[in-house]
Amino acid sequence: MKKLQKGRKLHRESGQRKALLKTLATSLILKGKISTTEAKAKELAPFIEKKITRSKVGNLAATRHLAQYFSAKTVKKLIEEIGPKYKERKGGYTRVIKLGRRKSDSSEMAIIELV
């Protein structure tokens, strides 16, 4: 019997979906707050929270793991700024705020930001 898989497909193939999450996560890390569709924001939240949790350790293994996903500039910011900032926090590093519908195509929009 076929079971449901977790996560949204976002009308993309798996490679495109992974690339989308990486670019959204990079933008969120560098800017601290981005505006996107609600579905993308909800899909991005658990992805980025796992990466922030990994960056809190800050050792060589964590750095190499993050380097698989992000550029050197982004990894440096994660390890040196964001990781220590959330050292005492057990989770919930992001916040998704709904904005309403986009005028052009009526998509649900949201802001995702680091807490």
C-alpha positions in Angstrom: 0.0 0.0 0.0 1.4 3.4 -1.0 1.9 5.8 2.0 2.0 9.6 1.9 5.5 11.2 2.0 6.1 14.1 4.3 6.8 17.5 2.8 5.5 19.6 -0.1 6.4 19.1 -3.7 6.0 22.8 -4.6 5.3 21.7 -8.3 9.0 20.9 -8.8 11.2 17.9 -9.3 13.5 16.9 -6.4 16.6 18.6 -7.6 14.8 21.9 -8.3 13.1 21.6 -4.8 16.4 21.1 -3.0 17.9 24.1 -4.9 14.9 26.3 -4.0 15.3 25.4 -0.3 19.0 26.1 -0.4 18.5 29.6 -2.0 15.7 30.5 0.3 17.7 29.4 3.3 20.7 31.4 2.2 18.6 34.5 1.7 17.1 34.0 5.2 20.4 33.5 6.8 22.0 36.6 5.2 19.0 38.9 5.4 17.3 37.7 8.6 13.8 38.0 7.0 12.3 37.2 3.6 8.9 37.4 2.0 7.7 34.3 0.0 4.6 32.2 -0.5 3.1 30.5 2.5 3.8 27.0 1.3 7.5 27.7 0.7 7.8 29.4 4.1 6.3 26.5 5.9 8.6 24.1 4.0 11.6 26.2 4.7 11.1 26.4 8.5 12.0 22.9 9.4 14.9 22.8 6.9 16.6 26.0 8.3 15.9 25.0 11.9 17.9 21.8 11.5 20.8 23.7 10.0 20.8 26.3 12.8 20.7 23.4 15.4 23.8 21.9 13.6 25.5 25.3 13.6 25.2 25.6 17.4 27.8 22.9 17.8 30.3 24.8 15.8 32.9 22.0 15.4 34.6 20.9 12.2 32.0 18.2 11.3 29.2 20.8 11.6 31.1 23.2 9.4 31.7 20.6 6.7 28.0 19.5 6.9 26.8 23.1 6.4 29.3 23.6 3.6 27.5 21.0 1.6 24.4 23.2 1.5 25.7 26.8 1.7 28.5 29.1 0.5 31.5 29.9 2.7 30.1 33.4 3.5 26.8 31.8 4.7 28.5 29.1 6.7 30.7 31.6 8.4 27.7 33.7 9.4 25.8 30.6 10.7 28.8 29.3 12.8 30.0 32.7 14.1 26.8 34.7 14.6 23.6 32.7 14.4 24.8 29.6 16.3 26.0 31.4 19.4 22.9 33.7 19.3 20.6 30.6 19.8 23.0 28.6 22.1 20.5 28.6 25.0 17.4 28.2 22.8 16.1 24.6 22.4 14.3 25.2 19.0 11.8 27.5 17.3 14.3 29.8 15.6 11.9 30.9 12.9 8.6 32.7 12.8 6.1 32.6 9.9 3.7 35.5 9.6 0.9 35.3 7.1 0.4 38.4 4.9 -2.7 37.7 2.8 -3.0 37.1 -0.9 -0.7 38.4 -3.6 -2.5 40.7 -6.1 -1.2 39.2 -9.3 -2.0 35.5 -8.9 -3.8 35.4 -5.5 -1.1 33.2 -3.8 -1.0 33.2 0.0 2.0 35.2 1.0 4.0 35.0 4.2 7.1 36.5 5.9 9.6 34.1 7.5 12.1 35.6 9.9 14.6 34.5 12.5 13.3 35.0 16.0 
